[in-house]
Amino acid sequence: MKNCIFFLIFCCTASLSAKAQNLPKLFLVGDSISIYYTPYLERDVASEYSFGRKTSAAPESIDEQLKDPNVQGGNSQMVLDYLKMRYAQSGFAPDVVLINCGLHDIKRTPKTNAIAIDAAHYRSNLQQILGLVRSHHGKLVWVSTTPVDDKRHNSLSTEFLRYNQDVQQYNSIAKDVFSRAKVPMIDLYSFTMQLGPNHYIDHVHWDEGTRTQQAAYIAGFLAEMGGSSHAR
């Protein structure tokens, strides 16, 4: 009897392991907003995707990750450079690349109001990111940049400024680039906006309830897109 039970447990474990190995690979590159929702997203997509993201070699707390360039996606130029580096490495072949960048592109210097990455450069970077992912037979999924409350952000942040009109402009650029190329787009901006303005925990980041909802929204989109049914 015990042998039968052990055999059944072994078969179930082997079946689950085989299923996990056959899941399509989902790889996330995103800003600090994504760092906060990553644990919930990884949980929510577990039955559909094998999840990975830009991360550090050693485990880090959320606060450490936010300051770590090995985890932060950064601006669009940094995302492009990172993906070029990863694709040059053997074994990096995600089926789906989930990307967001924008919040670091729209940073403005307080004294001059100069923007970190101008609109033309941003558009070019997104086009190059798309071309790079597709040239390696990956599927790009875009996540729009979340809202900024100008008054709150710029009263709490003195190192750089952000404005929601820039968020909207850069989201519009991304929508134009990716709609032309028929890239799936997750409108996290509108989803987060409809939750209301009372969910910030600092200048730009969201409370836990919002993070879990953002992750569920993204996971639902990815599940509808195909998930495990599109495994290689």
C-alpha positions, 0 to 999 in steps of 0.5 A: 500500500505504501509503495502505491502511495509513493508511486502516485506521489512520484507520478504527480510530482513528475507530472507537475515538473514536466508541466513547469518545464513546458510552460512558456518563459515570461521575462519582465523588465520594468521600473520600480512600480513593477518591482512592487507588484512582481511577487503577486504577478509571479504567483498569479501567472504560475500556472501559465508561465515560467516567470523571470525578471531583471534582478540581482544575483543575491536576494534583496529587500524591496528597498534594496531592489529599488536602488539596485540598477541590476533590478530597476529597468530604468529608462528606455535607453537602459532597457534597450542596452540591458536587452542587447546585453542579455540577448548576447548571452547564451540561453536567454530566450524568453517566449514573452518579454513584458516591458514597461519604461517611462517613469525614468524617461520623463524625469525633469531636472528642477533647475532647467526642466530638461527631460531625461529622454526626449520624445523622439529618443523615447520613440526610437528606443521603443522601436529598437526594443521591439525590433530586438525582441522580434529578431530573437523570436520573442513576443513583446507585451507592453505595459503602460506607465502608471499615473503621477500626481504632480502636486504630491510627487513634486512636493516629496521629490526634490532630486527630480520632477515628474508631470502627468502630462509627460506620462500621458504623452509618452504613453501616447507615443508607446501606443502609437509605436506598438499599435502600428506593430500589433503589439499587445498592450496592457493599459495599466495607466487607465486601470490604476487611475480608476482605482482613485488617487488615495493609494500612494505610499510616497511620491509615486509608488502604490499601496499593497492593495493596488499592487495586488490588483495591478498584478491580477490585471496583468496576469488576466491579460496574459492568460487571455493572450495564451499562456501555456497554450502557446508553449514551444 
